């Protein structure tokens, strides 16, 4: 066992063998040997050995534990249940084995059996937790039941009765048990009863979370629409803590609900269960003013009361009745708020919510009013006034962010924008002085200046100023050199490099972000969207692997979390874990990565290192199966991960999110169908039956072609809806979701070319079943298809021609679309070659049959059917075309190597000396990345060229 713990698996196997020589029935040694075998990649031997031991139904703890570890490593948790089922039969009174059996069921989600196992445990050892495990398993049955009716009429009432029994017998001990009771009542929509539980004696056990009882009461009051109670409770909680924002919201919601219902307090008795109620605007105004007065006495400044006042103004304005309550002018209130909290980074995000209370004609005045109160000092008349300490710097930063949010910078012309950029960068560099003592992992105080300058330059770039984008990269690289942990710099660099078609710098940037766990799903798209489409195949494989490793381990990890939740009685977390697992399983990104990863593997290996058939088999792909949950796809991407300070009309909207999800789903459908069509190719090759035999229908192949034809129809439909979608010409914001590759796929002709290749498959199949006689028409059709495919591929190649990087008027311009077209060309020619090898497998037997006939008849001229010449010509043309593309790529490599970037006279003399070195680095990175892309594409094409040479019949 020690050897296994230290990872020395070979020694462990040897030691186990020694033991087994002496005691050949030592179960535990056999299992430990099996673990060693499993870890050295001999899965089949390990499984056989484990089953030998399992068949003997061992009951010693060591063997059981070791087998559990082994099955877990094999990802076969269902075998653990069989193991303990047998052990429990033999040792029926073992508390330990029963609880292991319960946990084994929990791993595989067998809720019904968990319920039974829990009760069996309780019978042996009447401990409360076991009883409630059983209750929780009922709730899980209700959650997983497809039929909502069943869960409301059977599982939940049963669970409720089980808990009520314990309540009547006064056996409730722990907080978790009360939580569980509350959870059942809430799911049964018995809110009144739930409220009674929380407010009653049982509720006293709810102590582990802060305000647990109050929060649960509040939730039930809201469900029951008991607004007086909502109001009184939130009022009471605000008196305790006037900084708790959620209770302000409930307080306002309830006041206005009561006003709309014209509620008045009952004359003789208490206002409500929770005490005094406010039911008029006057009371609300007075209450908020009192909170502000109270705040002035508090030891530390609280933001809540001031923001609550702005919130109240906003709500009153919305109802069209603000002015009569004399709450003050929002502009003045925001100004006062800034004076009080302007040196805190949260000041901007607090005010951002309320800027729509300002009339747009006052924006400039408001900003200059704020600037006037910031202590800035200039050394000389002509110089910029700078902050003397961090507080002043934070205040100034807040104003700059507000100026951007109010659209003041957007309205400027090019010259003004460049002046602001200079100004911001000067302030950025000056601010670095305050952060000299910062650690590498801390951000510099002035980083946002740099980021805002880059945003302004991005505006200029989008308006057609080519130079601006290089300046963006220069400033970001400079910023990163001073603040190496700034994720915003890295994310923005990633987006811009990708927009320019340079993927190479991105891998390092992304790995330095150190994305953990769920982030592979939320920001993984930044990598996977561009890696392959820019020709970095190796990096694309790797980025898919990162993501897939996370998604696959999620399955295993979640069951461990669930087991821990049972052990510690954290019942309310269990449904959350299940929902989390489901959300990840139906993640859009997971489906995309699975699909693209398989297409990529085929592209890199099929018919190169292994045959197409073997590749498809190893991925267990089949054209009939579709494992993507189309109806439940969840878009878990974080589209706001990049900070921006844009006004609402320029920011990413809900509409953008919806459209992006729609586009991603359409593109995924096209890719998934393409993959399934390719996976159908090897299923078509079959042994030729004589034409009149009945067997063709039986041997299943005819249904295979039907599958392919039906997939082809689905592909056509998907392409049509994709084209319709693109007609809307949607423009996402520059930092919003990146568009898919769909537009390029249609416009460069890859789509038409790939579709006609799959139609060709159908024709070849027809030729195969009808034989060569009387098939002149099919043969001619196939000949024409060959011709048009070569024409289409040539067109696609023409769309790849041109300079990838060109120097114009001393600035650089990259053409990433040419690179994307080249990548599509490689993919399309690969599909063409897979289809050709299917043609080859059909035509070869025909040819050898003809040659046999020729020998029999001893005739010198048996006429060769035209399809053979068509095919030969086609293969030769594919070979010539591929060779031309490889030559073109060699040419591109030479041009890219010869491009002397440093000699570019960067016209913008505004560049400082230290910036020049960053500009050089940035351009070098882009050049090197293009060079790398072109090399990888060229290498792959050479391998494909070799496979063409094998196709000469």
N, C-alpha and C positions, 0 to 999 in steps of 0.2 A: 504494500500500500504506500510506503514511503516513496518508493521509486515512482509510482504513478503521480504522487503529489508533486514531485520535483520535475515531472515531465520526462522522466527517463523511461519511456514505454517499453523499449526493447529489453532492458534489464528486468523490468517487471514481468514480462512474458517468460523470460528464462527462469526467474525465481519460482514463478507459479508452476512451470513444468517440473522443476526439481521436486517441489512439494507433492505434485500429483503423482510422481513416480512412486513416492513412499505411500501416500494415502490417495488411492485413485478416486475415492468418493468424496473428497473434500469439496463440498459445494462452493464455498466462498472463494477458494483458490481458482476454481474454474471461472467464476464470474470476474474476478480481478484480471485473469488472463484475457477474458473477453473484452474488458475495458481497454486493456493494452492493445488488443487487435483493432478495436474500433478506432482508437486514436492513431494507429499507424496506417489507417486507410483500408484495412481488411474487413470491411463491413459484413460481408456474407459469412465469413468464418465466425466472426464475433456473434452474429445473430444465431447461427446454428448452435454454438456452444451455450449461449444464454438460454435457448429454448430447451436444451437438454436438461439444464438445472430447473427451469421453470416447470417442466413436465413432472418433476418429482414433487412439486408443490412444497417448497421448503418453508419451515416456520422459524428458522433461527434468524435472529435480528440482523446479523452481519450479511448473510446472503441476500436478505430482502432489501436492505439499504443499498448494497452494491448493485443489485439488479435495477433498483430505482434510478440510481445515477446513470447506469448504462442506457436504460430505455430513454431517459431524458436526453442524453447525448445523441441518441438515434432519432430524436424527435418522434418517438412512438409512445406518447403518454398513455394511450389506451391500453397498452400491455401492462402498465402498473396496476390498473384496476383489476385485471384478471388475477394478477399475482396476489393481491390482498384479499380478493374474494375467496380464493382458495385458503389463504392463511386463516381468515376469520371462521371459515367452516370448521377448520381443524382445532382452532383455539377460540371457541365462541365467547369466552369471557374476557378477552384481552382488550382493555381500554385503548392501549397504544395502537394495536392493529386496526381496531375499528376507526380510530381517528385518522390513521394513515389512509384507510379506505375512503373515508369522507373526502379527504384532501385530493386523493387520486381522482375521484369523481369531479371535484371542483375544477381540476386541471382540464378535464375534457368537457366540462359544462353539462354533465348529466344531472339536471336539477331534480328530477323525480327520484333518482336513486340516492341523491344527497339527502333528500328529505327523509327517506327510509333509514339511511345510515345514521342520520342525526338522532332519530327516535330510538334506534337500536342502542346507540351509545347511552342515551339518557336512561334507558331501561337498566343497563348494566351499572352505570354510575350517575345517579340523579343530580347532575350539576346543571345549573341554569344555562351556561353558555351552549351546551349541547342541544338543549330544548330549542333555544333561539336560532341555532344553526338550521334546525329543521324548519322553523318559521320563515327564516330568510330564504330558504330554498323554495318555499311556496311563492314568495314574492318574485323570485327569479323566474319561476314557471309562468307567473302572470305577465312578467315583462317580455319573456321570449315567446309567449303564445301568439300565434298569428291572429287568432280570433279574439278581438277585444272583449266581446261579450262573455266568452268563457272566463277571461281573467277577472271580470267584474262580478260574475255570478258564482264562480267556483273557487278559484285559488285564493283571491283576496279575502272573501268572507271566512273561508276556512282558517286563514292565517289570523284574521281578527278574533275568531272564536278561541283559537289556541292561546292568544295573548290574554284575552279576557279571563280565561280559566285561571291563568297565573295571577291576574290582578285580584280576582275574587278570593283566591287562596292566600293573598298578600305575600306572594313569593317573588315579587319584582325586586331585584337587588341593584342592578347597575344602570348607569345612565344610558348605555347602549340599548338596553331593553326598552326604555321609554322612547328613545329615538325611533326604534323600530315600530313601536305602537303608533307613534305620530305619523311615520312614513306610510303605514298601512291605511290609516284613516284618511290621510291626504289623498292617496291614490284612489280611495273609494269615494272621494269627494264628500266625505262626512266632515265638513270643516267645523261645524258647531261642536261635534264631539272632540275633534282634535284640539280645539281651543280650550275645552273643559279640561282635557288631559294636561295641557301645558300650564293652565292657570291653577290647576288643582295640586293635590299633595304630590302626585308623581312628578309634576313639573319642577319640584324643588331639586330633583336629581340632576337637572340640566345645568351643569356648572362649568364644564370644561372650556366652552367657548365664551368669549366676552359677549354679553347681552344675548346669549342664546335664547333665553325665554322670550325676551322682548321682541327679537327678530321673528321668532316663530308666531308670536301673537299677532304682530303686525301683518305677517303674510296671510294669516287666517282672516283678520279683519278686512283686508283688501278683497280676499276671495268672497267674503260675505257682504261686501259693500257696506260695511259698518263704518261710515265716514266719521261720525262723532268720536268713536273710539280711536280711529287712526289719528285724528287730529289731536286728541288729548294726549295720547301716548307719545306722539312725535314732539309735541310741545314740552312734555315732561322731560324727554330725553335731551332736548336742546337746552333746557335749563341746566341739565347736568354737564353737557358738553356742547358749547355753542359753535364748535368747529366741525361737527359731523354732517357732511353735506347731504347724505342720503335722506336724513330726517327733515332737512329743509324742503326737499322735493316733496316728500309725503305730506309735510305740513301745508305747503301751498296747494298741492293737488286736493287735499281734503277740504281746505277752506273754500276753494272755488266750487267743489262738488256741493258743499252745504249751502253756499249762496244760491247755486242753481236750483237746489231743491227747496229753497226758502225755509230751511230748517230752523226751528226755534227750540230752545231748551224746555223740557217739561217743567211746569210751574213749581211743584212742591218738592221734587226729589233731586238726586244727583244728576248732573248733566249727562254723564255716561259712566260705564264701568271703570273707565280710566281717569275719571275726574273732569276738570273744567275744559270746556270746548270753546274755541274761537270760531265764530261763524259769520264775521263781517270783514270787509276790507279794512275798515278803521282799526279793528282789533289787530289785524295782521300787520298793518303799518306800524302801530304802536309797539307790537311785540318785537319787530325787527329793529326799530329805533332803540328799544331798551337793550337789545343784544349788543348794539354798537356801543352804547354808553357803558355797559358792563365790560366790554372788551378793553376799553381804555384803561380800566383798572387792573387788567390781567398782567401777570408777570412777563409773559411772552406775547408778541403780537399774533393775533388770530386772523386768518383771511376770511373765514366762513361768513361772519356777519356782514362784511362789506360786499362780498359777492352775492349774498342773499338779497341785499337791497337792489342790486342791479337785476337780479333774476326776477324780483317782484315787479320792477319797472317794466321789464320785458313782457311779463305776463299781463300786466295791466294794459300796456300798449296794444297787445294782441287782442284784448277785449275792447279796445277803443275807449278806455277811460282812465288815462294816466294823470292828466294834468291837475285834476281837482284834488289829488292827494298830497301835493307839495312834497314829493320825495326828493326833489332836486333834479338838476340837469345831469344826465348820464355822462356828458363830456367832462363836466367838473368833477363828478364822482370818480371817473376813471383817472383823471389827472391826480386827484388826491390819493387814489389807490397806488398810482405809480410812485408818488412821493414817498409813500410808506413802504412799498414792497419792491420798488424798481430794481433794487440790487440783488434780488433773488431770481434765479433762472426760471422759476415757475411764473413770474409776473407776466411774461408774454403769453403762455398757454392759458392763464386765467383770463386775460383781457380779450384774447382771440375770440372767445365764445360770445363776447358782448359787442364787438366792433360794429355789428349791423345796427346798433342803436344810434350810431353817429350819422348825421347827414353827410353825403359824399362831398358837399361843397366845403365842409369844415376840416377835411382830412389834413390838408397842408398846414392849416392853422394849428390843429391839434398836435401834430408832430413838432412844429417849431416851439409850441408852448412846453412840450416835454423836454426838448433839447435845452431850453433856457435854464432849467433847474438842475442840469447835470454839471458838476464842477469839472470843467475842462480848462487846460491852460496851454497857451502857445508860447514857445520860446521867443519867436520873433513875429513881427507883423504879418509877414508873408507865409508863415508856416501854419500847418494844421494844428488846431487845438486838441491836445491829447489828455486822456485821463491820468490822474496821478496815482490812483490805487485801484485795486480789483473791484471795489464797490462801484466806483464811477464807470469802470469798464463794463460791468454787468448792466448798469443803467443804460449806457450808450448802446450796447448790443441789443437791449430790449427795444429801443426806439428804432434801430435799423431793421429789426425783424418786423416791427409793426409797419414801417414804411413799405416794406416788400408786400406785406399782407394787404395793405390798403391800395396796392396797385400803383404807388407813386413812382417806383422804379420802372414799371412796365411802360409807363406813358412817355418815358424819355426817348430822345433820339440817340443814334449811335454814338455821337461824340460825348454826350452827357453820360451815357452808360459807361464808356471807357474811363471817363474821369472818376466816376463813382468806384469802378473796379480798382483803379490806382489807389484811391482814397482808402478803400476797405483793406487793401493789401498792406498799405502803410500802417494802418491801425493794427492789422494782424501781427505784423513783424514787431511793432512796438509792444504789443501785448505779451509777446513771448518773454519779455523781461520779467513779467510777474510769475512766470511758470518755470523759472530756472531750477527751482528745487523739486519740481514734479518728478515722480518716478516714471519709468518707461510705460507703465501700465495706466498712468493717469492721463487725462486729456488736458491739453493746454487751454487756459481760460479764453484765449482769443480765437479758438478754432472756427467758431461760427462765422467770423469775419471772412475767413478764407472760403468757407462753404457758400456764403452769400455771394461773394465775388464770382465764384464759379457758376452759380445760378444765373447771374447777369450775363456772363459770357455765353452760357448755353442759349439764352434768349437770342443773342446776336447770331449764334451759329444757325439757329433755326430760321433766322431771317435771311440766311444766305451768306453770312460772313465766314468763309472757310477757315481763316486763320484762328478764329475764336476757339475752335474745338481743341486745337493744339495748346492754346494758352490754358484752357480748362485743365488738360492733363498735366501741364507743367506745374500749375499752382497746386493741384491735388497731390502730385508726387512730392512737391516741396513741403506741403502741409504734413504729409505722412512721415517725412523724414524727421519732423519735430515732434510728432505725436503718433508714434508707431502703433498705438492701439485704437486709433479712431476708426470705428466701424463704418461711420458715415463716409469718410474719405474712401475707404476700401470699396464700399458698395457702389459709390458713384463712379469710381475708376472702372470697376467691373462693367457697369452699364455702358460707359463711354467707349472703352476698348472694344466691347462687343459690337456696339453700333458701327465702329470703324472697321470691323472685321478682323480684329486682332485678338485671338483667344489665348495665345501663349502666356502673357502676363497674368491672365485671370486665374489660372490654376493656383499660382502661389498666393495671390491676394485672397482667394476664397479659403485656401487651407489655413491662412493666418487668421481668418475670422474665427476659426475653431468652432464651426457649427456643431451643435450638440443635439442628439436625440431628435426631438420634434422639428428642429430647424431644417433637417434634411427634407422635410415635407413642405415647410412654409417658405424657405428661401432657396431650396435646391433648384428651382426652375431657372435661377440666374445662370447656373452652370449648364444644366442639361439642355436648355433651349439652344445654346450656341455651339457647344463643343463639336458635335458631329457636323452641324451645318456649315462650320467654317473649316472642316477638313482635319480637325485634330482627333483622329480616330482613337488613338491610345488613351488620350485624356477623356474622351467620351465614354469609353468602356469603364474607366476608373470612376468617373462621376456617377454612372449608372450603378456601379457596384456599391458605392457609398450609400446611395439612397436605398437600394434593394436590401442591403444588409440591415438597415434600420427597420424597414417594413417587415422583414421576415422575423427579426428578433422581437418585434412588438408582440407577435402572437404569443411567444413563449413568456416574455416578461409580464404581459398583462395577467396571465394566469397566476404568476407568482404574487403579483400585487393583490389579486383577489383572495388568495390563500392567506396572505398576511392580514387582510382586512377581516376575514373570519376569525383568525387567531386572536386579534386584538379587539374584536367587537365593533370595528368601525363600519357598521352595516350600511350607513347612508352613502359610503364611498363606492360600494360594490356596483350599483347601477351606473355610477359615473365611469368606473373603469371599463365596464362593458360598452358604454356609449363611445368612450374614447377609442376602444379597439375597433368598433364598427366604423367609426368615422375615418380611421386610418385605412381600414380595409377597402373602403369605397372612395379613397382619395383619388382625385383626378391625376395627380402627379404620379402616384403609384402605378396606375394603369398606363400612363404615358411611358414611364421608365421601363416597365416590363416589356411593352411593345417595341419601343425603340431599341432596347437592349438586344432583343432577339433578332430584329432586322439587322442590327449592327454586326452581331455575331455571324449571321449568314453572309453578310457583305464581306467580312474579313476572312471567313473560313470555308464556306460552302463551295465545294469543288476545287478548293485550293489545298487545304491541309486534310480535309475529310470530305467525303461525298455529301452532296446536298441531302441525300436520304438519311445518312448517319447523323448529320447536324440536326435535322428536324426531329429525328428519333430521340437524340440526347436531350432535346428541350421538351420532350413529350408534347409536341405540337400536333394538333390535327385540325383539318379545315372545318370539321363540323362543330368544334367546340369554341365557345366564346365565353371567356371568363371575366369579361368586364361588366360591372354592375351599372349598365347605362342609366337605369331609372334613378339610382341612388347616388350618382357621382357627386362627390363633395369637392368644392374648390377650396382647398386649405391654404392657398398661396397668401403670403402676406404682401399685399400690393402697396402698403403704405410704409414699408420698411425704410424707404428713403425719405429723409426729412424734406419737407419743402414748405415754403412760406407763401405759396401762391394764393391769390384771392379765389373765392369759391368757383367763379366761372372758368378758371383755368385749371382747377384742381381735378383730381380723379373723382368721378361721380359714381353713384350706384349704377347708372346706365352703362358706364364704361365696364364695370365689373361684370354686369349681366352679359354684355356683348362679348367680352373677352372669354367668358366661360363658354358661351355658345360657339365661338370660333374655335377654341381649344378642343371642344367636344367633336366638332365636325372634322377637324384635322385628325384627331385621334381615331375617328371612325374610318377615315380613308386609310390611315396607316395600318390599323388593325385588319381591315379587309385585305390590304395588299399582302400583309404577312400571312393571312390564312390562305390566300390564293397561291402564294409561293409554296406554302406547306402542303398544298394539294397536288403539286406537280409529281412527286415521287409515287403518289398513290395510283397514278394513271397507267404507269408502265405495267403491262401484264403479258402473259404468254398468249400468243395469237391463237384464237380458236378458228376452225373452219367457218366460213361465212354463214352456213345455214344451221350451225349448231345452236342448241337452246341455251348453251351454258353461259353466254355472255351476261344474261340477266342475273344468273345465280351467283356468279363469282364476285358479285358486289361491285364490279368496276363501273357498271353502267350507272349505279347510283352515285359513284364518286364524281362522274362528269356532271351529273345533275347538281351536285353540291357546288362544283366549280361554276357552273352556269348561273346558279342562283346567287352565289357570292358576287359574280360579275355584275349581275343586275343591281345588287345592293350597292356595289362600288359606283356604278353609273349614277344611281340616285344620290349617293353621298356627294359625288362630284358636282352634280347639278345644284344641290342645296348650298354647297360651298361657293359656287360661282354666284348664286343669287345673293348670298351673304356679302360677298366682296363688292357687289354692285353698290352697296351703301357707302363705299369709300370712307370707312371709319378712320378717324385719326385719334389715336390715344394720346394723352399728354406725354411729353418726352420721358417723364419718370414714372409713367403709369405702366400697365402691363405691356410686355413686348409682344408685337404681333406674331402670329405663327408663321410657318414656312409656306403656308397654303398659297399665298398670292404668287410667290416665285414658282411654285410647282405648276400652277396653271399657265403663267405667262411665258415660261421658257419652253413649254411644250413637253416637259417630262410626263405630265399627266396623260396627254393623248397617246404618247408613245407607249407608256406602260399598259394602258387599257388595251391598245391594239395588240400588244404582245399576248395578253390573256385571251383575247378573241382568237388569236392564231392557235393557241393551245386547243381550243374547242374544234377548230378546223382539222388540225392534225389528228385529233382523236377520231374524228369522223372518217378520215382517210384510213386510219388504222382499222376501224371496224368494218369498213366497206371493201377494203382491199384495193389493189391498184387498177383492176379492170373497171371499165365504165366509170372512171372517176375523173375524167378529163376536166370537168367543171370545177371540182374541188381543187384539183391540182393547179388549175389556173388561178383560182382564188388565193391559194397559198402563195403562189408565185408573186401575185400582186401585193399581198401582205408583206412579203419579204422586201419588195422594192420600197413600199411606202415606209416601212420601219427604218430602213437605211436612210431614206430621205429625212425622216423626222429626227433621227439621231444626228445626222449631219447638221440640220438646222440648230439642234440643241448645242452642238459643238460651236457653231458660228456665234451663238450667244455667249460663249465663254471667252471669245477673243477680245483682246484689248489689254491695256496696261492695268495691272492691279493697283499700282501706286504711281501717280503721275505728279510731276512738278510743274506747277503753273504759276507764273508771276511770282516766283520765290515762295509760294506756299505749296503744301502737300495736299493731294486729294486722294483718298483711297476709294476703291470700287469693290466693296464687299459682295455686291450682287454677282460679280463675275466669279468670285470664289464659290458662292452658294450654287451657282449654275454648274460649275465644275463638279461639285459634290453630287448634285442631282444627276449629272451625266454618268458618273461612275456607278451610281446606284442603278440607273436605267440600263446601262450596258450590262451590268451584272445580271439583272432580270432577263435581259435578252439572251444572255449566255446560258442561264438555267433553262430557259424555254428551248434554246437550241439543243441542249443536251437531251431534252425530252424528244425533240424532233429526230435527233440522231438515233435514240433508242428505238424509235418506230421505224425509221427508214433502213437501218442496218439489216434487220432480218429480211425485209423485202428484197434488199439487194442480194443477200447471199442466196435466197430462194431463186432469184432470177439467174444467178450465175450457175446454180445447180441445173436449172432447166436448160441453160445454154449448153452445158456439158452433155446433158442427156441427148438433146436434139442435134448436138454437134453442128449447130448452125453458127456461122461466124457473126451474124448480125441479128441478135434479138434486140428490138428497139428499146432503148432505155426510156422509161416514162419521164416526162419533162420535169417532174418534181425534184429529181436528183440534181439535174443541172441548176434548177432554181436554188436548191439548198447550197450547193457548192459555191455558186456565185455569191450567195448571201454571206456565207461564212468568210469567203475571201474579202468581201467588202467590209465586214465587221473588223477583220484583221487589219486591213489597210487603215480604216478609220481610227481604230485604237492606236495603231502605230503613230498616226498623224497627231493624235492628241498627246501621246507621250512626248513626241518631238516638240510640240507646242509648249508643254510643261517644262521641258529642258530649257527652252528659250526663255520662259518666264523666270526660271531659276537664275539664268545668266544675267538677265536684266536686273533682277532684285539684288544680286550680289554686287553688280557694278554700280548700283545707285549710290552715289556719294552724298549722303544726306547732310553731312556737316557743312558742305559747301553752300547750302541754301542761305542766301542772304535773307534772313528773316526781316521783312520790311519794317515790322513794328519796332521801331527803335526804342519804344517804351520799355522793352525788356531789359531788366537789370542784369548785371554780370552773373549774380548767383542763379538767376532764372535760366540763363542760357545753358548752364550745365544740365539742368533738369530737362530742358527742351530737347537737348541732344539725346539724353537717356530715353525719353519718351519715344522719339522718332526711331531710335535704334530698336526699341522693343517692338514697335509696330512692324518695322522692316523684317526683323528676325522672325516674328510670328508668321508673317505672310510666307517667308521663305520655308519655314517649318511646314505650314499647311501644304504648300505646293509639293514639297518633298514627300509627305505622307501620301498625298493623292497619287503622285507619280509612282511610288513604290507599289501601291495597291493595283494600279492599272497594269503595271508590268506583270504582276502575278496573274491578273485576269487574261492578259495577252497570251501567257503560256497555256491557259486552259483552252483558248480558241484553237491552238495548233492541234489539239487532240480531236477536234471535231471533223477532220477531213474524212469523209466516208470512203 
